[in-house]
């Protein structure tokens, strides 16, 4: 650690400076210790594809959609089980304290047994259900498609959020570097003014203006560092790393193309929300057929084995068994119009799903058109910002030469430096802003490019 001690002018004592140094030394040591304590956070270097992959693996919404998709698979298996036979097991046991008797001289004959035991094994098979089982199975297949597209919806939204967060952090990092460059330029100007002041070629007002500009540049740098840290925390939440870690995006922002990309808007919209509603519409139409199947009877075939005491032979109090087979017809008629209500409800639900799809298609078409205009605007904004940046750099370069020659005031030079800093920040923001606008278009059209790099 080097300690700066001001050089005394002629006739001044070193004691005040040394006293200030003795006071400053423990403060500097404490600050260095605090810096060591605060710098324990790990640095995580990230590319955009890596961030997208980590976000997909960490997202609770994506994991929930995966579980919903798996649940739909098991639901379909549950509905398809209606095609298969059903094995039923039953057993009863009870005691009667009194039994009916038949008076047959010389004594009455009891009918049945005080102790009753019965065990049944029945195998039933659906022969005709009116479409109940088949429509349930088809609805299960449509639900699997719906949950699959719902998973794609969550993945697409997660990728869009992650790209935005990554590009925002990348922009914030570039802006911090620009703010540090501005601080270095202002510090050089202040040092030049201080040298001129010591040689009697600048007044105290110039020195104060330069000092104020340095502090303003420091404030701006600290403000941009805070914005970068906030952007890092936002990305860390998405990818599942410790918010205290320092996330460093390593991708370089390529210059936008000479012309905005028009292929995305021309490719049309392939959003999974539309395909998810298609599956819901097909499932709703099957629900109508399922509701109408309630009008039909149900025919089941069965075979059973029964063993018990006294079983079918009421006069024999011993164990016996028997086999039986047959068909069972069930036909229900609800006098309150239950089936009619179910059919009409299913019809209106299907029409509602169709209207939702039309509304969604209109909304997505508008969102894609707005995003395409945003890309064109961002491209033009970047072109203008780049030209402004070149002009501002040239102006500042000329201003430095004029100020050294004594034909430009320090105050005017500082104004031009502040102008250069502001223009540079706009230029860097516009460079990343184009790719943020492109991300919005990728999301609006459902392009697979959203899962890739820049």
C-alpha positions as CSV (number, residue, x, y, z in Angstrom):
1,X,0.0,0.0,0.0
2,X,1.4,3.4,-1.0
3,X,0.4,6.4,1.0
4,X,0.2,9.7,-0.9
5,X,1.6,12.7,1.1
6,X,1.2,16.1,-0.5
7,X,4.4,17.8,-1.6
8,X,4.8,20.9,0.7
9,X,5.3,24.2,-0.9
10,X,8.1,26.5,0.2
11,X,7.6,27.6,3.8
12,X,5.1,24.9,4.7
13,X,5.5,22.2,7.4
14,X,5.2,18.5,6.8
15,X,3.7,17.9,10.2
16,X,0.0,18.4,9.2
17,X,0.4,16.1,6.2
18,X,2.1,13.4,8.3
19,X,-0.6,13.8,11.0
20,X,-3.3,13.3,8.3
21,X,-1.4,10.2,7.0
22,X,-1.3,8.7,10.5
23,X,-5.1,9.2,10.8
24,X,-5.8,7.9,7.3
25,X,-3.6,4.7,7.7
26,X,-6.0,2.8,10.0
27,X,-9.0,3.9,8.0
28,X,-7.4,2.6,4.8
29,X,-6.5,-0.7,6.5
30,X,-10.2,-1.1,7.7
31,X,-11.4,-0.3,4.2
32,X,-9.0,-2.9,2.7
33,X,-10.2,-5.5,5.2
34,X,-13.9,-4.7,4.3
35,X,-13.0,-5.1,0.7
36,X,-11.5,-8.5,1.4
37,X,-14.6,-9.5,3.3
38,X,-17.0,-8.3,0.6
39,X,-15.0,-10.0,-2.2
40,X,-15.6,-13.6,-1.1
41,X,-18.4,-14.0,-3.6
42,X,-17.5,-16.3,-6.5
43,X,-17.3,-15.1,-10.1
44,X,-19.5,-17.1,-12.5
45,X,-18.6,-16.6,-16.2
46,X,-21.6,-17.2,-18.4
47,X,-22.4,-17.6,-22.1
48,X,-26.0,-17.0,-23.2
49,X,-26.6,-20.7,-24.1
50,X,-25.3,-21.8,-20.7
51,X,-27.6,-19.3,-19.0
52,X,-30.5,-20.5,-21.0
53,X,-29.8,-24.1,-20.1
54,X,-29.3,-23.3,-16.4
55,X,-32.6,-21.3,-16.3
56,X,-34.5,-24.2,-17.9
57,X,-33.1,-26.6,-15.4
58,X,-33.9,-24.3,-12.4
59,X,-37.3,-22.9,-13.4
60,X,-40.1,-24.1,-11.0
61,X,-42.7,-23.3,-13.7
62,X,-41.0,-25.5,-16.2
63,X,-40.6,-28.4,-13.7
64,X,-44.3,-28.0,-12.8
65,X,-45.3,-28.2,-16.5
66,X,-43.2,-31.4,-16.8
67,X,-45.1,-32.9,-13.9
68,X,-48.4,-31.9,-15.4
69,X,-47.3,-33.5,-18.7
70,X,-46.4,-36.8,-16.9
71,X,-49.7,-36.6,-15.0
72,X,-51.6,-36.4,-18.3
73,X,-49.8,-39.6,-19.5
74,X,-51.0,-41.5,-16.4
75,X,-54.5,-40.1,-16.7
76,X,-54.7,-41.5,-20.2
77,X,-53.5,-44.9,-19.0
78,X,-56.2,-44.6,-16.3
79,X,-58.9,-44.0,-19.0
80,X,-57.7,-46.7,-21.2
81,X,-58.0,-49.2,-18.4
82,X,-61.7,-49.2,-19.1
83,X,-61.1,-51.5,-22.1
84,X,-59.8,-54.3,-19.8
85,X,-61.7,-56.7,-17.5
86,X,-62.3,-55.9,-13.9
87,X,-61.7,-58.5,-11.2
88,X,-63.8,-58.0,-8.1
89,X,-63.3,-59.8,-4.7
90,X,-66.0,-59.8,-2.0
91,X,-66.5,-61.6,1.3
92,X,-69.2,-61.3,4.0
93,X,-69.8,-63.0,7.4
94,X,-72.7,-62.5,9.8
95,X,-74.7,-64.4,12.5
96,X,-78.5,-64.8,12.8
97,X,-79.9,-65.5,16.3
98,X,-83.2,-66.6,14.9
99,X,-84.0,-68.6,11.8
100,X,-87.3,-69.2,10.0
101,X,-88.7,-72.8,10.6
102,X,-91.0,-75.1,8.8
103,X,-93.3,-77.2,11.1
104,X,-92.8,-80.7,9.9
105,X,-93.9,-83.2,12.6
106,X,-92.5,-84.4,14.8
107,X,-90.2,-81.3,14.9
108,X,-89.7,-78.0,13.1
109,X,-87.0,-77.6,10.4
110,X,-84.8,-74.5,10.5
111,X,-84.1,-72.8,7.2
112,X,-80.6,-71.5,6.7
113,X,-77.7,-71.3,9.2
114,X,-77.0,-69.2,12.2
115,X,-73.4,-68.6,10.9
116,X,-73.3,-67.2,7.3
117,X,-70.2,-66.9,5.2
118,X,-69.9,-65.9,1.6
119,X,-67.0,-65.3,-0.7
120,X,-67.3,-64.1,-4.4
121,X,-64.8,-63.7,-7.2
122,X,-66.3,-61.9,-10.3
123,X,-64.6,-61.0,-13.6
124,X,-66.6,-58.5,-15.6
125,X,-65.8,-57.2,-19.2
126,X,-67.3,-54.2,-20.9
127,X,-68.9,-55.3,-24.1
128,X,-70.6,-52.1,-25.1
129,X,-70.4,-48.7,-23.4
130,X,-71.8,-46.4,-26.1
131,X,-68.4,-44.7,-26.6
132,X,-67.8,-43.8,-23.0
133,X,-64.4,-45.6,-22.7
134,X,-63.1,-44.8,-26.2
135,X,-63.9,-41.1,-25.9
136,X,-62.3,-40.9,-22.5
137,X,-59.1,-42.5,-23.9
138,X,-59.1,-40.0,-26.8
139,X,-59.6,-37.1,-24.5
140,X,-56.7,-38.4,-22.5
141,X,-54.5,-38.3,-25.6
142,X,-55.6,-34.7,-26.3
143,X,-54.8,-33.7,-22.7
144,X,-51.3,-35.1,-23.2
145,X,-50.9,-32.9,-26.2
146,X,-52.3,-29.9,-24.3
147,X,-49.8,-30.4,-21.4
148,X,-46.9,-30.9,-23.8
149,X,-47.7,-27.5,-25.5
150,X,-48.1,-26.0,-22.0
151,X,-44.6,-27.2,-21.2
152,X,-43.4,-25.5,-24.4
153,X,-45.2,-22.3,-23.3
154,X,-43.3,-22.3,-20.0
155,X,-40.0,-23.0,-21.7
156,X,-40.5,-20.2,-24.3
157,X,-41.4,-17.7,-21.6
158,X,-38.4,-18.8,-19.5
159,X,-36.0,-18.4,-22.4
160,X,-37.4,-14.9,-23.2
161,X,-36.9,-13.8,-19.6
162,X,-33.4,-15.3,-19.4
163,X,-32.4,-13.6,-22.7
164,X,-33.7,-10.3,-21.5
165,X,-31.9,-10.6,-18.2
166,X,-28.6,-11.7,-19.8
167,X,-28.7,-8.9,-22.3
168,X,-29.6,-6.4,-19.6
169,X,-26.6,-7.6,-17.5
170,X,-24.3,-7.5,-20.6
171,X,-25.5,-3.9,-21.3
172,X,-25.1,-2.9,-17.7
173,X,-21.5,-4.3,-17.7
174,X,-20.6,-2.3,-20.8
175,X,-22.1,0.8,-19.4
176,X,-20.0,0.4,-16.2
177,X,-16.9,0.1,-18.4
178,X,-18.0,3.3,-20.2
179,X,-18.5,5.1,-16.9
180,X,-15.1,4.1,-15.7
181,X,-13.6,5.3,-19.0
182,X,-15.4,8.7,-18.5
183,X,-14.0,8.8,-15.0
184,X,-10.5,8.3,-16.3
185,X,-10.9,11.0,-18.9
186,X,-12.2,13.5,-16.3
187,X,-9.4,12.5,-13.8
188,X,-6.8,13.3,-16.6
189,X,-8.4,16.7,-17.2
190,X,-8.4,17.4,-13.5
191,X,-4.7,16.5,-13.3
192,X,-4.0,18.8,-16.2
193,X,-5.9,21.6,-14.6
194,X,-4.1,21.1,-11.3
195,X,-0.7,21.3,-13.1
196,X,-1.9,24.5,-14.9
197,X,-3.1,25.9,-11.5
198,X,0.3,25.2,-9.9
199,X,1.9,27.1,-12.7
200,X,-0.5,30.0,-12.5
201,X,-2.2,29.2,-15.8
202,X,-5.6,28.3,-14.4
203,X,-7.7,29.8,-11.7
204,X,-9.3,28.2,-8.7
205,X,-12.7,28.2,-10.5
206,X,-11.2,25.9,-13.1
207,X,-9.9,23.6,-10.4
208,X,-13.2,23.5,-8.6
209,X,-15.0,22.7,-11.9
210,X,-12.6,19.8,-12.6
211,X,-13.0,18.5,-9.1
212,X,-16.7,18.6,-9.3
213,X,-16.6,16.8,-12.7
214,X,-14.5,14.0,-11.1
215,X,-17.0,13.5,-8.3
216,X,-19.9,13.5,-10.7
217,X,-18.2,10.9,-12.8
218,X,-17.6,8.8,-9.6
219,X,-21.2,9.1,-8.7
220,X,-22.2,8.0,-12.2
221,X,-19.9,5.0,-12.0
222,X,-21.3,4.0,-8.6
223,X,-24.8,4.3,-9.9
224,X,-24.0,2.1,-13.0
225,X,-22.3,-0.4,-10.8
226,X,-25.4,-0.7,-8.6
227,X,-27.5,-1.2,-11.8
228,X,-25.1,-3.9,-12.9
229,X,-25.4,-5.6,-9.5
230,X,-29.2,-5.5,-9.6
231,X,-29.1,-7.0,-13.2
232,X,-26.8,-9.7,-11.9
233,X,-29.2,-10.6,-9.1
234,X,-32.1,-10.7,-11.5
235,X,-30.2,-13.2,-13.7
236,X,-29.0,-15.2,-10.7
237,X,-32.6,-15.8,-9.6
238,X,-33.5,-17.2,-13.0
239,X,-30.5,-19.5,-13.3
240,X,-30.5,-20.6,-9.7
241,X,-27.1,-19.3,-8.6
242,X,-26.3,-17.5,-5.4
243,X,-27.4,-13.8,-5.7
244,X,-24.2,-12.8,-4.0
245,X,-22.1,-14.3,-6.8
246,X,-20.7,-12.0,-9.5
247,X,-22.2,-13.1,-12.8
248,X,-19.9,-12.1,-15.7
249,X,-21.4,-12.4,-19.2
250,X,-18.6,-13.4,-21.6
251,X,-20.5,-13.0,-24.9
252,X,-19.5,-10.1,-27.1
253,X,-22.4,-8.1,-28.5
254,X,-22.0,-8.3,-32.3
255,X,-22.9,-5.2,-34.3
256,X,-26.4,-5.3,-35.6
257,X,-26.8,-6.3,-39.3
258,X,-26.8,-3.7,-42.0
259,X,-30.5,-4.3,-42.4
260,X,-33.0,-5.5,-39.8
261,X,-33.8,-9.1,-39.9
262,X,-37.2,-9.5,-41.7
263,X,-37.2,-13.3,-41.9
264,X,-38.7,-13.7,-38.5
265,X,-41.8,-11.7,-39.2
266,X,-42.2,-13.4,-42.6
267,X,-41.9,-16.9,-41.1
268,X,-45.3,-16.5,-39.4
269,X,-46.3,-17.3,-35.8
270,X,-45.5,-20.7,-34.3
271,X,-46.5,-20.1,-30.7
272,X,-47.2,-23.2,-28.6
273,X,-50.2,-21.4,-27.1
274,X,-52.1,-21.7,-30.4
275,X,-51.3,-25.4,-30.7
276,X,-52.3,-25.9,-27.0
277,X,-55.7,-24.4,-27.8
278,X,-56.0,-26.6,-30.8
279,X,-55.7,-29.6,-28.6
280,X,-58.2,-28.2,-26.1
281,X,-60.7,-27.6,-28.9
282,X,-60.3,-31.3,-30.0
283,X,-60.7,-32.4,-26.4
284,X,-63.8,-30.2,-26.0
285,X,-65.4,-31.8,-29.1
286,X,-64.7,-35.2,-27.7
287,X,-66.3,-34.1,-24.5
288,X,-69.5,-33.5,-26.5
289,X,-69.3,-37.0,-27.8
290,X,-68.7,-38.3,-24.3
291,X,-71.7,-36.5,-23.0
292,X,-73.9,-37.9,-25.7
293,X,-72.7,-41.4,-25.0
294,X,-74.6,-41.2,-21.7
295,X,-77.8,-41.7,-23.8
296,X,-76.6,-45.3,-24.7
297,X,-76.9,-48.4,-22.5
298,X,-74.0,-50.3,-20.9
299,X,-73.6,-54.0,-21.6
300,X,-71.1,-56.0,-19.5
301,X,-70.3,-59.7,-19.6
302,X,-69.3,-61.4,-16.3
303,X,-68.3,-64.7,-14.9
304,X,-68.1,-65.4,-11.1
305,X,-67.2,-68.0,-8.6
306,X,-69.0,-68.1,-5.3
307,X,-68.3,-70.2,-2.2
308,X,-70.1,-70.0,1.1
309,X,-72.2,-71.4,3.9
310,X,-75.0,-72.0,3.2
311,X,-74.6,-70.3,-0.2
312,X,-77.5,-71.1,-2.5
313,X,-78.6,-74.3,-0.8
314,X,-80.7,-72.9,2.2
315,X,-81.4,-76.4,3.6
316,X,-77.8,-77.5,3.5
317,X,-75.8,-76.0,6.3
318,X,-72.5,-77.1,4.9
319,X,-70.0,-75.2,2.6
320,X,-70.7,-75.4,-1.1
321,X,-69.7,-73.4,-4.2
322,X,-70.9,-72.7,-7.8
323,X,-69.9,-70.9,-11.0
324,X,-72.1,-68.5,-13.0
325,X,-71.7,-66.5,-16.2
326,X,-73.9,-64.0,-18.1
327,X,-74.4,-60.5,-19.3
328,X,-75.7,-57.4,-17.5
329,X,-77.5,-54.6,-19.2
330,X,-77.7,-51.2,-17.6
331,X,-79.6,-48.3,-19.1
332,X,-80.2,-45.2,-17.0
333,X,-82.8,-42.5,-17.7
334,X,-82.6,-39.3,-15.7
335,X,-85.9,-37.6,-15.6
336,X,-84.4,-34.2,-14.8
337,X,-82.6,-33.7,-18.1
338,X,-79.1,-34.4,-16.7
339,X,-77.7,-35.8,-19.9
340,X,-79.2,-33.0,-22.0
341,X,-77.6,-30.4,-19.7
342,X,-74.2,-32.2,-20.0
343,X,-74.4,-32.3,-23.8
344,X,-75.3,-28.6,-24.1
345,X,-72.6,-27.6,-21.6
346,X,-70.0,-29.5,-23.6
347,X,-71.1,-27.9,-26.8
348,X,-70.8,-24.4,-25.4
349,X,-67.4,-25.2,-23.9
350,X,-66.1,-26.3,-27.3
351,X,-67.4,-23.0,-28.9
352,X,-65.7,-21.1,-26.1
353,X,-62.4,-22.7,-26.8
354,X,-62.7,-21.8,-30.5
355,X,-63.4,-18.2,-29.7
356,X,-60.4,-18.2,-27.4
357,X,-58.2,-19.4,-30.2
358,X,-59.4,-16.7,-32.5
359,X,-58.8,-14.0,-29.9
360,X,-55.3,-15.4,-29.2
361,X,-54.4,-15.5,-32.9
362,X,-55.4,-11.8,-33.2
363,X,-53.4,-10.8,-30.1
364,X,-50.3,-12.8,-31.2
365,X,-50.5,-11.3,-34.7
366,X,-50.6,-7.8,-33.2
367,X,-47.7,-8.6,-30.8
368,X,-45.6,-9.9,-33.6
369,X,-46.2,-6.8,-35.7
370,X,-45.4,-4.5,-32.8
371,X,-42.2,-6.5,-32.1
372,X,-41.2,-6.3,-35.8
373,X,-41.6,-2.5,-35.7
374,X,-39.6,-2.5,-32.5
375,X,-36.7,-4.3,-34.3
376,X,-36.7,-1.7,-37.1
377,X,-36.8,1.2,-34.6
378,X,-34.0,-0.3,-32.5
379,X,-31.9,-0.8,-35.7
380,X,-32.4,2.8,-36.7
381,X,-31.8,4.0,-33.1
382,X,-28.5,2.2,-33.1
383,X,-27.4,3.7,-36.5
384,X,-28.1,7.2,-35.2
385,X,-26.4,6.5,-31.8
386,X,-23.3,5.2,-33.6
387,X,-23.1,8.3,-35.7
388,X,-23.6,10.5,-32.6
389,X,-20.8,8.6,-30.8
390,X,-18.3,9.1,-33.7
391,X,-19.1,12.8,-33.8
392,X,-18.9,13.2,-30.0
393,X,-15.5,11.4,-30.0
394,X,-14.2,13.7,-32.7
395,X,-15.5,16.8,-30.9
396,X,-13.8,15.8,-27.7
397,X,-10.5,15.1,-29.4
398,X,-10.5,18.5,-31.0
399,X,-11.6,20.1,-27.8
400,X,-8.6,18.6,-25.9
401,X,-6.2,20.0,-28.5
402,X,-7.9,23.5,-28.3
403,X,-7.8,23.4,-24.5
404,X,-4.1,22.6,-24.4
405,X,-3.5,25.4,-26.9
406,X,-5.4,27.8,-24.5
407,X,-8.2,28.6,-26.9
408,X,-10.9,26.6,-25.0
409,X,-12.0,26.9,-21.4
410,X,-11.8,24.0,-19.0
411,X,-15.5,24.3,-18.3
412,X,-16.3,23.8,-22.0
413,X,-14.0,20.8,-22.2
414,X,-15.8,19.2,-19.2
415,X,-19.1,19.9,-20.9
416,X,-17.9,18.1,-24.0
417,X,-16.6,15.2,-22.0
418,X,-20.0,14.9,-20.2
419,X,-21.6,14.9,-23.6
420,X,-19.3,12.2,-24.9
421,X,-20.0,10.1,-21.8
422,X,-23.8,10.4,-22.3
423,X,-23.6,9.6,-26.0
424,X,-21.3,6.6,-25.4
425,X,-23.9,5.2,-22.9
426,X,-26.6,5.7,-25.4
427,X,-24.5,4.0,-28.1
428,X,-23.8,0.9,-25.9
429,X,-27.4,0.7,-24.8
430,X,-28.6,0.9,-28.4
431,X,-26.2,-1.9,-29.4
432,X,-27.7,-4.3,-26.9
433,X,-31.1,-2.8,-27.4
434,X,-31.3,-4.2,-30.9
435,X,-30.9,-7.7,-29.6
436,X,-33.4,-7.1,-26.8
437,X,-35.9,-6.0,-29.4
438,X,-35.0,-9.1,-31.5
439,X,-35.7,-11.2,-28.4
440,X,-39.1,-9.8,-28.2
441,X,-39.7,-10.7,-31.9
442,X,-38.3,-14.2,-31.3
443,X,-40.8,-14.6,-28.4
444,X,-43.7,-13.1,-30.3
445,X,-43.2,-15.5,-33.3
446,X,-42.2,-18.6,-31.2
447,X,-38.9,-19.0,-33.0
448,X,-36.6,-21.8,-31.9
449,X,-33.7,-19.3,-32.3
450,X,-34.7,-17.9,-28.8
451,X,-32.9,-20.9,-27.3
452,X,-29.6,-20.1,-29.0
453,X,-26.9,-17.5,-28.7
454,X,-26.7,-14.0,-30.2
